[in-house]
Amino acid sequence: MTVIRTTPPRPVDVTAVFPQLAPLARTATRLHPYPGAPSPQDSSVGGPLLWPADEPWPHCDGPHEVDGLNPAMCPADLRVERRIRAAARGRSLTPQERETLDRIRPPRELPLKPAVAQPYEGSMAMLPVAQLYVRDVPDLHAPAGADLLQVLWCPFDHPIMPRTALFWRSAATVTDILTTPPEPPAVQFDGYLPEPCLLKPEQITEYPNPMELSKELREPLGDWSTWQAADADVDSSYAPHPESFYWDNLSVAPGWKVGGWASWGPTDPNPQFCLTCESKMVPLLTIATFEWDDSKRSWIPDENQARTRASSTDTRPEGQAVIDFFRAKGIEVHARGRVPLEARATPPVTDPVPRQPTAVQIGSGYIQQLYVCPTSPEHPHAELMQ
């Protein structure tokens, strides 16, 4: 089956309303990850890498600490847990499934009591995050002689997000592939183990976050009369804050992507400069928790619109956790309600909705953006949480 992902046309041609923004247009490639079984020859998220058998696998030297409240999970156990919860969605867990889940993640009693956690000693094998072939991603600009980007990370916070490593290589030079790479003994948080996903890249056009615009360019965005005079089809609910319409629908696309503009918001714009040559760095890869959120629904691909509407009544991971909690007690759930405290301590589940296919979670639902030096790929990259 051919998978297609198409971003709907923007509700307004922003350059028709604000021609002064036209020079700031920048392309980005939305990766549109979806669950699959990628091979080393595929562009992927969380899939196997085309890694030379004779090249050492990347490791992180640490520190690798846990907080004593959130148990660090073995990757193999976490995969089993995800498979069971995916298979049981819409029905009660079998006794065997419940027994397996309780073994993997023993039930916790409230109030939760922090334990004295010991850090993991020694180096930690890194996990594949993304593999991108230049042939698939129009905005992936590789250095001379390379046609493949591989991104790995350490599944522990350093200090507030995973530490990443970038590798550029020529795919043709890899003739003997490492088929069984090492894995870390644990991941600090479940969301640091990406689910294998294939990609359906799509190039789109972005414009800067309003906070990156000069005063002369930004002020007109907040003038409702300007939007009205241009006969732009803008919902009247945006009248008190028309700039929000630009930000939500016309500026920066959500989700996993390559290139484009930075998605500021949790912080003010914070340009990154190369530590080696002081050049202003450019966005390379955005690692996103969600492919969209409620304020960015106009970016939902056409192919996901119907499914999103059909499953919108109960699609979040915590919703299924509550259902599982009551069903385990023999109580059938027919309506959503207040989440009991005990239920909130039950294990999370993989969100089956297309907005979180990778199962990655950065912080409380943020993004991790990687920046590179435009002068030299050999210079260290930078990473920010937004």
Protein Blocks (a to p, Z undefined) as FASTA:
>chain_A
ZZdddddddfbdfklmmmmlmmmgccdddfkiadddddfkbccehiacdddfkbccddde
bjaddehlaccddfklmmmmmmmmmmmgoiacdfklmmmmmmmmgcddddddddddddde
djdddddfbdcdfklmmklccdehiabdcddddfbdcfkbccdddddddfklpmbdcfbd
cddfbdfbfklmccddddddddddddddfklpcfklmmmmmmmklmmmnopacdfklmmm
mmlmmmmmmmccedjdeehjddehjbccdddddfklopacddfbdcdfbfbdfklmmmpc
fklmmmmmmmmmomcfklmmmmmmmmmnopacfbdcdddfklmmpccdddfbfklmnopa
ehjhpacdddddfkbmkbccddddZZ
